[in-house]
Amino acid sequence: MGTFQTFLTSKSITPKAIAITSKRIEAFDETSRLLMGKRWNKRHTKETADKKYAELNIAKPPQFGRGVSEKQIVAATKDVAVTRKVRGKILKAVNVILTKKGQPAADMKVLFEGAKARVGKKPEVADKKK
């Protein structure tokens, strides 16, 4: 049993509760939808396509619209390597549940101590000029 599984059992938190909370937290709100619309317009307009988001004062939305699935949480409890974003979303959902229960928030090291990270593809490096 990994540290994440023992933490969940000690705090009596179920993977289903984490999935529901994550879905609620990560859902788009009006400001996020507005920002995503502005970012889409920037990419699809010829005049602004080559400008940066910072030049046009378009920030990243705080939510991305997709929570963690129960399957991903169960995989994390079984010490299967999950991505950094999934671990971050799980941490946010667990902290919301803990604060609702009146307990102190946890940090990433407490939840996933010793867990392996899932490594993605390495970016291709362009040929360097010599």
Backbone as CSV, one residue per row, in Angstrom:
resi,resn,N_x,N_y,N_z,CA_x,CA_y,CA_z,C_x,C_y,C_z
1,MET,0.850,-1.178,0.000,0.000,0.000,0.000,0.895,1.241,0.000
2,GLY,0.658,2.156,-0.937,1.469,3.359,-1.061,1.039,4.448,-0.097
3,THR,1.800,5.525,-0.104,1.503,6.622,0.813,0.182,7.302,0.471
4,PHE,-0.149,7.374,-0.815,-1.410,8.004,-1.204,-2.601,7.182,-0.710
5,GLN,-2.519,5.869,-0.858,-3.599,4.991,-0.401,-3.760,5.067,1.119
6,THR,-2.653,5.057,1.853,-2.743,5.139,3.313,-3.295,6.483,3.758
7,PHE,-2.923,7.539,3.029,-3.458,8.867,3.358,-4.971,8.902,3.165
8,LEU,-5.443,8.346,2.056,-6.882,8.355,1.789,-7.647,7.534,2.828
9,THR,-7.117,6.383,3.206,-7.818,5.561,4.193,-7.788,6.202,5.564
10,SER,-6.688,6.879,5.919,-6.624,7.528,7.231,-7.571,8.719,7.322
11,LYS,-7.781,9.399,6.211,-8.676,10.564,6.196,-10.088,10.197,5.755
12,SER,-10.321,8.924,5.454,-11.608,8.382,4.976,-12.157,9.164,3.776
13,ILE,-11.323,9.241,2.751,-11.691,9.898,1.498,-11.751,8.822,0.415
14,THR,-12.825,8.807,-0.358,-12.967,7.813,-1.412,-12.523,8.395,-2.756
15,PRO,-12.088,7.548,-3.678,-11.733,8.039,-5.014,-12.919,8.699,-5.729
16,LYS,-14.120,8.205,-5.482,-15.300,8.804,-6.109,-15.510,10.234,-5.627
17,ALA,-15.285,10.477,-4.332,-15.429,11.833,-3.788,-14.393,12.769,-4.395
18,ILE,-13.180,12.273,-4.599,-12.130,13.089,-5.216,-12.498,13.411,-6.662
19,ALA,-13.018,12.422,-7.388,-13.392,12.636,-8.793,-14.517,13.668,-8.904
20,ILE,-15.503,13.572,-8.045,-16.628,14.523,-8.077,-16.138,15.927,-7.741
21,THR,-15.321,16.040,-6.713,-14.803,17.355,-6.316,-13.923,17.943,-7.407
22,SER,-13.086,17.118,-8.021,-12.212,17.590,-9.087,-13.020,18.090,-10.282
23,LYS,-14.065,17.370,-10.629,-14.912,17.790,-11.746,-15.548,19.150,-11.456
24,ARG,-15.969,19.349,-10.211,-16.602,20.605,-9.819,-15.587,21.751,-9.818
25,ILE,-14.395,21.487,-9.324,-13.364,22.532,-9.225,-12.868,22.949,-10.611
26,GLU,-12.615,21.968,-11.463,-11.989,22.243,-12.751,-12.969,22.677,-13.835
27,ALA,-14.254,22.701,-13.537,-15.247,23.093,-14.540,-15.044,24.553,-14.935
28,PHE,-15.317,24.843,-16.199,-15.185,26.210,-16.687,-16.184,27.125,-16.003
29,ASP,-15.730,28.310,-15.641,-16.649,29.353,-15.213,-16.677,30.409,-16.320
30,GLU,-17.424,31.465,-16.112,-17.596,32.472,-17.172,-16.287,33.156,-17.564
31,THR,-15.445,33.469,-16.582,-14.189,34.147,-16.925,-13.266,33.229,-17.716
32,SER,-13.248,31.947,-17.361,-12.408,30.996,-18.101,-12.905,30.832,-19.525
33,ARG,-14.216,30.768,-19.694,-14.780,30.654,-21.040,-14.448,31.893,-21.872
34,LEU,-14.529,33.054,-21.260,-14.219,34.298,-21.953,-12.753,34.322,-22.387
35,LEU,-11.847,33.924,-21.484,-10.431,33.894,-21.825,-10.130,32.883,-22.924
36,MET,-10.772,31.726,-22.872,-10.554,30.734,-23.920,-11.061,31.244,-25.270
37,GLY,-12.154,31.974,-25.260,-12.660,32.579,-26.494,-11.700,33.614,-27.057
38,LYS,-11.125,34.436,-26.170,-10.150,35.438,-26.622,-8.905,34.767,-27.193
39,ARG,-8.456,33.678,-26.554,-7.282,32.964,-27.043,-7.571,32.336,-28.405
40,TRP,-8.765,31.805,-28.587,-9.140,31.214,-29.867,-9.152,32.291,-30.951
41,ASN,-9.765,33.461,-30.648,-9.807,34.558,-31.615,-8.402,35.020,-31.986
42,LYS,-7.511,35.077,-31.017,-6.138,35.495,-31.274,-5.463,34.551,-32.257
43,ARG,-5.655,33.245,-32.081,-5.010,32.267,-32.957,-5.599,32.253,-34.361
44,HIS,-6.862,32.591,-34.495,-7.528,32.468,-35.788,-7.702,33.791,-36.534
45,THR,-7.168,34.868,-36.009,-7.204,36.156,-36.685,-5.811,36.427,-37.261
46,LYS,-5.771,36.807,-38.526,-4.485,36.972,-39.201,-3.635,38.074,-38.569
47,GLU,-4.261,39.162,-38.118,-3.505,40.277,-37.567,-2.840,39.922,-36.235
48,THR,-3.472,39.064,-35.461,-2.948,38.769,-34.120,-2.312,37.393,-34.008
49,ALA,-2.270,36.639,-35.089,-1.778,35.263,-35.012,-0.312,35.187,-34.601
50,ASP,0.517,36.150,-35.039,1.931,36.082,-34.706,2.296,36.873,-33.456
51,LYS,1.332,37.465,-32.777,1.609,38.175,-31.523,1.510,37.198,-30.363
52,LYS,2.125,37.579,-29.261,2.084,36.740,-28.057,0.867,37.107,-27.222
53,TYR,0.438,36.130,-26.385,-0.718,36.364,-25.522,-0.447,37.516,-24.543
54,ALA,0.783,37.647,-24.075,1.123,38.701,-23.119,0.993,40.091,-23.747
55,GLU,1.319,40.203,-25.033,1.193,41.491,-25.724,-0.261,41.932,-25.804
56,LEU,-1.162,40.961,-25.922,-2.589,41.274,-26.058,-3.322,41.237,-24.720
57,ASN,-2.585,41.059,-23.633,-3.144,40.993,-22.265,-4.206,39.904,-22.137
58,ILE,-3.891,38.720,-22.659,-4.790,37.572,-22.541,-4.110,36.556,-21.635
59,ALA,-4.668,36.365,-20.454,-4.082,35.451,-19.481,-4.566,34.026,-19.719
60,LYS,-3.894,33.078,-19.062,-4.348,31.688,-19.102,-5.546,31.561,-18.176
61,PRO,-6.522,30.761,-18.550,-7.661,30.568,-17.661,-7.263,29.737,-16.447
62,PRO,-7.844,30.037,-15.283,-7.491,29.261,-14.086,-8.001,27.826,-14.123
63,GLN,-9.084,27.574,-14.838,-9.609,26.216,-14.978,-9.451,25.783,-16.419
64,PHE,-9.320,24.484,-16.603,-9.162,23.952,-17.944,-10.320,23.079,-18.365
65,GLY,-11.357,22.959,-17.537,-12.576,22.304,-17.949,-12.625,20.808,-17.780
66,ARG,-11.569,20.182,-17.329,-11.576,18.729,-17.221,-10.977,18.309,-15.886
67,GLY,-11.769,17.612,-15.114,-11.305,17.108,-13.831,-10.641,15.753,-13.978
68,VAL,-10.239,15.200,-12.860,-9.587,13.896,-12.832,-10.655,12.813,-12.797
69,SER,-10.433,11.737,-13.539,-11.396,10.639,-13.540,-11.120,9.714,-12.359
70,GLU,-12.129,8.949,-12.002,-11.985,8.000,-10.903,-10.949,6.930,-11.248
71,LYS,-10.855,6.595,-12.508,-9.885,5.603,-12.975,-8.454,6.085,-12.735
72,GLN,-8.198,7.363,-12.962,-6.872,7.913,-12.725,-6.537,7.923,-11.236
73,ILE,-7.534,8.181,-10.404,-7.310,8.206,-8.959,-7.018,6.800,-8.442
74,VAL,-7.763,5.820,-8.936,-7.516,4.433,-8.541,-6.119,3.998,-8.978
75,ALA,-5.691,4.423,-10.154,-4.342,4.108,-10.626,-3.295,4.729,-9.703
76,ALA,-3.541,5.950,-9.250,-2.598,6.611,-8.346,-2.542,5.901,-6.995
77,THR,-3.679,5.348,-6.539,-3.671,4.627,-5.263,-2.921,3.306,-5.371
78,LYS,-2.854,2.753,-6.574,-2.137,1.493,-6.788,-0.680,1.732,-7.167
79,ASP,-0.184,2.922,-6.956,1.193,3.319,-7.249,1.571,3.187,-8.716
80,VAL,0.594,3.351,-9.612,0.883,3.438,-11.039,1.306,4.882,-11.308
81,ALA,2.295,5.058,-12.148,2.796,6.401,-12.440,1.722,7.227,-13.154
82,VAL,1.432,8.411,-12.628,0.483,9.336,-13.245,1.204,10.640,-13.539
83,THR,0.643,11.428,-14.432,1.308,12.660,-14.865,1.275,13.722,-13.776
84,ARG,2.094,14.726,-13.968,2.202,15.827,-13.018,0.886,16.583,-12.899
85,LYS,0.212,16.804,-14.021,-1.064,17.535,-13.991,-2.125,16.760,-13.236
86,VAL,-2.161,15.441,-13.415,-3.143,14.618,-12.704,-2.885,14.683,-11.202
87,ARG,-1.609,14.582,-10.820,-1.279,14.679,-9.393,-1.672,16.037,-8.833
88,GLY,-1.462,17.096,-9.602,-1.841,18.431,-9.145,-3.341,18.584,-8.974
89,LYS,-4.105,18.026,-9.912,-5.565,18.104,-9.807,-6.081,17.262,-8.642
90,ILE,-5.444,16.107,-8.406,-5.820,15.285,-7.254,-5.532,16.042,-5.970
91,LEU,-4.373,16.686,-5.900,-4.006,17.458,-4.713,-5.005,18.570,-4.443
92,LYS,-5.408,19.304,-5.493,-6.388,20.374,-5.310,-7.704,19.842,-4.775
93,ALA,-8.176,18.715,-5.319,-9.443,18.142,-4.892,-9.360,17.630,-3.456
94,VAL,-8.254,16.978,-3.109,-8.083,16.474,-1.743,-8.043,17.623,-0.753
95,ASN,-7.354,18.706,-1.106,-7.287,19.856,-0.204,-8.652,20.507,-0.003
96,VAL,-9.482,20.545,-1.040,-10.832,21.089,-0.886,-11.641,20.209,0.065
97,ILE,-11.513,18.900,-0.091,-12.239,17.977,0.786,-11.761,18.124,2.225
98,LEU,-10.445,18.237,2.425,-9.902,18.359,3.778,-10.325,19.659,4.448
99,THR,-10.303,20.768,3.705,-10.711,22.035,4.304,-12.198,22.040,4.624
100,LYS,-12.982,21.319,3.820,-14.412,21.195,4.107,-14.631,20.430,5.408
101,LYS,-13.756,19.455,5.682,-13.842,18.672,6.916,-13.215,19.400,8.106
102,GLY,-12.579,20.529,7.864,-11.953,21.303,8.934,-10.560,20.813,9.283
103,GLN,-9.915,20.113,8.384,-8.570,19.603,8.608,-7.579,20.423,7.798
104,PRO,-6.302,20.415,8.192,-5.309,21.192,7.443,-5.057,20.599,6.067
105,ALA,-4.687,21.447,5.136,-4.437,21.025,3.756,-3.140,20.220,3.681
106,ALA,-3.081,19.312,2.734,-1.903,18.477,2.519,-1.036,19.088,1.429
107,ASP,0.196,18.623,1.335,1.044,19.061,0.240,1.426,17.854,-0.612
108,MET,2.062,18.111,-1.730,2.351,17.077,-2.719,3.249,15.981,-2.156
109,LYS,4.216,16.349,-1.328,5.139,15.353,-0.786,4.438,14.386,0.155
110,VAL,3.459,14.857,0.895,2.731,13.982,1.812,1.901,12.973,1.032
111,LEU,1.260,13.411,-0.040,0.401,12.518,-0.817,1.178,11.532,-1.674
112,PHE,2.169,12.007,-2.382,2.825,11.182,-3.393,4.298,10.944,-3.105
113,GLU,4.653,10.762,-1.842,6.044,10.514,-1.492,6.480,9.156,-2.044
114,GLY,7.511,9.158,-2.828,8.039,7.921,-3.392,7.317,7.439,-4.636
115,ALA,6.261,8.121,-5.074,5.529,7.702,-6.276,6.315,8.100,-7.515
116,LYS,6.284,7.251,-8.513,6.984,7.536,-9.754,6.129,8.425,-10.641
117,ALA,6.781,9.345,-11.303,6.089,10.234,-12.229,6.056,9.605,-13.601
118,ARG,4.967,9.813,-14.308,4.857,9.321,-15.673,5.554,10.315,-16.584
119,VAL,6.522,9.850,-17.306,7.337,10.721,-18.141,6.752,10.752,-19.544
120,GLY,6.597,11.945,-20.075,6.075,12.104,-21.424,7.184,12.086,-22.456
121,LYS,6.826,12.422,-23.671,7.797,12.459,-24.753,8.723,13.648,-24.569
122,LYS,9.990,13.441,-24.879,10.950,14.532,-24.795,10.804,15.401,-26.036
123,PRO,10.915,16.726,-25.886,10.801,17.592,-27.059,11.993,17.390,-27.989
124,GLU,11.702,17.488,-29.278,12.765,17.342,-30.262,13.606,18.605,-30.286
125,VAL,14.899,18.422,-30.239,15.803,19.551,-30.236,16.205,19.851,-31.677
126,ALA,16.074,21.105,-32.071,16.463,21.507,-33.421,17.978,21.428,-33.550
127,ASP,18.441,21.208,-34.750,19.873,21.134,-34.991,20.514,22.452,-34.619
128,LYS,21.524,22.344,-33.770,22.220,23.560,-33.330,23.220,23.996,-34.393
129,LYS,23.334,25.311,-34.575,24.310,25.843,-35.523,25.691,25.812,-34.861
130,LYS,26.648,25.355,-35.629,28.020,25.261,-35.076,28.875,26.383,-35.519
